Each structure stands twice: as structure tokens, then as C-alpha cells.
Amino acid sequence: MMENIEKLKKIIEETDNIVFFGGAGVSTESGIPDFRSQDGLYNQQYDYPPERIVSHTFYRKYPEEFFRFYRDRMIYPDAKPNKAHLKLAQWEREGKLKAVITQNIDGLHQAAGNKIVYELHGSVLRNYCEECGKFYKLDEILKMDNVPVCGCGGRIKPDVVLYEEGLDMDVMRKAVNAIQNADVLIIGGTSLAVYPAAGLIDYYRGNKLIVVNKSATPRDSEANLLVKGSIGEVFDQLP
């Protein structure tokens, strides 16, 4: 692994046009569980399968159960950015990193200091009334009872993409543009199992596709450089 980290160091030093595409593995080192690991949400026991609970149909039909699960398993207000988040923010400040594209909904990239972040699946930090559109911050939601309700009587929905819901096309368009124009595309902390998000990698036109992940991904064979390991530990060794 050390040889590949040295190669990655050289690539980072020589470029000023990096785009990062990341997933749950970026935030697990901040104490936020992913959905698909052995200890992830898909492998824990609930009255309903987690993938059903976080669907639009379930949200509409059983809001109490949805919000009980959501508050318990999808909101981590005390989580802090880890070494991977901080390195990406450093690269943006230095002009090396042009965009972060994330499947995560925790807002940790922004907390670390990144400004250009395309959140494919939304964010728990944003919430809005389905009736009047009033915006609510996360700390306001946490003070409310199980199903948050606006002053107008409408239900407050987290601005996250549930199963059966489409992705934000404006965010997708900006993510595609960033990937198309990147010299270096780093994929990190993701199994690349969730579509259509994972399909964005197909828009990369360069020859420096880098995968940093603990486990194998469907793109490993296409990568110009493959680094197996913890993304926080790997990024901590980079310039």
C-alpha cells in the first residue's frame, strides 16, 4: 500500500484539478454507521427493513415510525469532521480541489470547510414544511416531538432523498460537469453500489481515476491507481 500512497502523493502534488466522489465510508470514521457494512443499518433489527423505512411510501404512510428511525439512526448532530474531510477542505483552500460530490447527508464536508459540495442525496441539516415551504434547521427539528410540524400545521420533511424519490437534477448536472472537467477523480469511501449516483463515474474523461477504499468496488479494474485502506489514514499521509 505504501508504494501506491507514494504514487498518489505525486499525483496530488502535480495537479490543481481534483474532484472527489465519496460515500458512507468517509463518515464512518466520524462515528456515523453506513448502511451496508456488517454493523450498518441494513444489518440491524427493526420492525421493518431499513430500506423500507427510508422510502417515500413509508414516510407518507407511517410518519411516526419513519421519524423514530430517522432520529435514532440517521441524525448524528455531535459528529465531527475526520482527517479525510479536513484534507479535502485543505485541498480546496489551496486551489487543488474543484468539488466534492457526496452521497452522504451529514454535512461534515461543509463543517470541515469545503464550499463546493454537491450533495446527491440531500442533507439532514435542511428541513422544510411541505405545506408553506418554511425552512427549519436541524437544531430546531431536534427540539420538536417525534413528527415535526410547522406553525402552519404542515409536516416538516428532511431535505434528504428517500427511496422512490428522484435526485435533484440541478445537483446532478453540476456533479456531471465537475467530473467531466476533472484531471484527477478520486473515489473514496464508497462501495459504488447505489445508483444513479454511482453511474456518475462514467462521465470521467481523464486518465487518473483513483480508488481509495477498504473493500473492493466495481470500478477497481478501471482505476489507474488503487489504494486499499482507511480513507482517513490514507489521506492523512498526503500533502
N, C-alpha and C positions, 0 to 999 in steps of 0.2 A: 504493500500500500504506500510506503514511503516514497518509492520511485514515482508513482503516479501523482502523489501530492507535490513533489518537486516539479513535475511537468505542469501541473495546474498552477503552481506559483508563477512559472514563467509566462503562461498564457495570461494570467491576471495582470502581471507587470507590464505586458506589452500591448494591452488593449484599453480602449476607453469607450467601448460599446458593448456592454454586457446586459443581457436580460436574464432575470431569474424566474423560474417557474417552480413553485413549491406546493407542498401539501401538508397533511397532518403531521408527518414526521418532523417538520420544522418546529412544531409547537409541543410535541411530546416532551421535549427536554425542558419545557417550561411548566410541566406538570399537567398538561391537557391531554387526556387519552384520545387516541384515534379510534376510528370506527371498526377497523378490520384486524387489528392485532389480536394476539391471544387474550390480552386483557382489555381489549377495546369494547366499545358499546355493543357491537353485534354479538359479542360472546358473553354478555351478561343477561341475567334472567329478569324479565318483566312480564306483566300480564299480557302484553302484546309484543311482537317483534319490533325492535327499534326502527327498522326501515319502514314499518307500517305507521308507527307513531309520528315519524317526521315526514309524513305525506300530507299533501293538501287536503285530501279527503278526510283523513283522521282529524286534522286540525279543525276542519269545519264541523265535523260530527261529534267529536269528543274533546272540546277545548280544555276541560279541566284536566283530563289525562295528559293531553299534549303539554300543557304548561307545567304540570307536575314533573314530567320527564325533562322538559326543556330547562327548567330552573335547576334541576338536580344534576343533569348530565351534559348540558351544552353551554352553560354560562360559568366562566371562571374569572370573576372580577379581580381576584388577587394575583393572577398570573402575571409574570414579568418577562420581558424580552430576554432571550438567551444569547449565547455567543454567535449563533447563526444570524439572528435578527440584527444584532449590533454590527456585525461585519458588513451586512448588506447596506445598512444605513451609512456606515463609513464610506463604502464604495460610491454611494450616491453623492455624498458630500464632496468626494474627490473628483467627481465627474466621470467615473468609470461605469457606474450602473445607470442605465436609462429607465428601467422599470422593473417592478416586482409584480408578478402575476401569481395570485394565490388562490387556492381552493379553501383556505381557512376563513373562519368567520369571527376570529377573536380580536382583531385589531392590533395585534402585537407588532406588526411591521411599522405601523404608524407610531405606536408607543416608543419604538426604538429610534424613530426619527425619519423614516422614509416618507417622502412626499408623493411620489408617483407609484401608487399601489392600485392594481386592478383586482378587485375582489369578485371573483367569478360567482361565488355563492352567497354574496352579501355579507352582513355584519350584525352581530348581536348588539353592537353599540348604537345602532339606529333602529328606531321603532316608530310606527306611525298609526294613527287612528284610521280604521278602514272606512269610517263614515265622513269625517271632516278633514282628514289628512294632517291633523296636528302632529308635530314631531315630538318624540319623547326620547330622552337619554336613558342609558341603561340604569343609572342610579335611581332614576325616577320610577322605572319599572320594578326595581327590586324592593321598593317601599310599598308597592301595591299588593293586594291579595292575589291569590293564585292566578285568576284570569284578569289581566289588566284591562281596565275600562277607562275610556276618555271621559272628560267632563260632559261631553255631548251625549254620552251613553253608548258610543260605538266601541267595539273591541279594538284593542291595540295589538297590532301584529308586528313581530320582529321582522326586520328587513333582511331575512335570510331566504334562500331559495330552497323550498321544500320539494320532495319528490312530487312529480306530476306538474311542477311549475317550470316555466321556461326561464332561461338565463337572460339577463339584461343585455339586449343586443348592442347597446352603445358601449358597454364594458367589453363585450366580446370583440367588437370592431377595433377598439383601441388595443386590446391584447394581441389580436392578429397583426395589427400594424407594427407593434413593438417587436414581435417575434420575427416578422418578415425582414425587418431592418437591422436585426442584431448581428453583430460579428460573432459574438460568443453567446451561446444559450446554455445556461446551467439549469439542469433539472435536479431538484433536491428534495428529499423527504417525502416522496410520493410513490405509490405503487403504480400510478398511471392506470388505475382500474375504473375511474369514474369518467364517463362520457356525458356530454360532449366536450368537457373541459380537456381531457387528455388528448383529444384529437387536434388541439391547437398546435401541438408539436409538429404536425405535418406542414405547417406554414414556414418552418425554418428553412432558410436557403443557404446557410453558411456551412463551413466545414470544421467548426469547433463546437460540436454537441457534446456536452459533459454531463454525466450522470453521477450524482453523489447520493448513495442510498445504502441502507443496511442490507436490504433484501434485493433480489433480482426484480427487474422491471421488463415490460415488453419491448423497451427501447434499448436494452443493453447491447444488443448486437449491432445497432446503428450508431452507438456512441463512438466518438473519436477518442474519448478518454473516459474510463470507468473507474470510480473511486468507491470502494466498499467501506462503509463505516458510518459512525455517528456524524451527522452533518455539523453539529456544534463543534465537535472535536476536530473535524477536518477543517472547517472554516477558521477556527482559532489559530491554525498554523499558516494561514495565508496572509499575504501582505495587505 
